[in-house]
Amino acid sequence: RLRTLSIPEDRAMTTYLADGLKNNWIRPASPSTSCNPLFVPKKDGSLRLCVDYRPLNAIT
């Protein structure tokens, strides 16, 4: 089950995806499963992206 992102989390996710695609760190995909992102605040106030890969690991 996917969870809703807050506005700051949505902005951080959009920035992460845009930078990742631009720098070829990530690529578009159409997976049959998904993993929930979790954002943890850093000391400087920005957000760190963490991903729970347990659903993906369970099927691989």
C-alpha positions in Angstrom: 0.0 0.0 0.0 1.4 3.3 -1.0 1.4 6.2 1.4 0.7 9.9 0.6 3.6 12.3 0.7 3.5 15.6 2.4 4.2 18.7 0.3 7.8 19.0 1.4 8.3 15.3 0.8 6.7 15.6 -2.6 9.1 18.4 -3.5 12.1 16.4 -2.3 10.9 13.3 -4.3 10.5 15.4 -7.4 13.9 16.9 -7.1 15.5 13.5 -6.4 13.8 12.0 -9.5 14.7 14.9 -11.7 18.4 14.9 -10.7 18.6 11.1 -10.9 17.2 11.0 -14.4 19.3 13.9 -15.6 22.5 12.3 -14.3 21.6 8.8 -15.4 21.6 7.5 -11.8 18.1 6.1 -12.2 15.9 5.2 -15.2 12.2 5.0 -15.8 10.6 1.6 -15.2 7.2 0.0 -15.0 7.5 -2.4 -12.1 4.7 -4.8 -11.0 5.5 -3.9 -7.4 6.4 -0.8 -5.5 8.4 0.2 -2.4 7.4 2.9 0.0 9.7 5.9 0.3 10.4 7.3 3.7 11.9 10.7 4.3 14.1 11.3 7.4 15.1 14.9 8.4 18.8 15.7 8.3 20.5 18.0 10.8 20.5 20.8 8.2 16.7 20.5 7.8 16.7 18.9 4.4 15.2 15.5 3.8 17.0 12.2 3.3 15.2 9.6 1.1 15.1 6.1 2.5 13.3 3.2 0.7 11.8 0.1 2.3 12.7 -2.7 -0.2 11.1 -5.6 1.7 8.2 -6.0 -0.7 10.7 -6.2 -3.6 13.0 -8.5 -1.8 10.1 -10.9 -0.9 9.5 -11.7 -4.6 13.1 -11.9 -5.8 
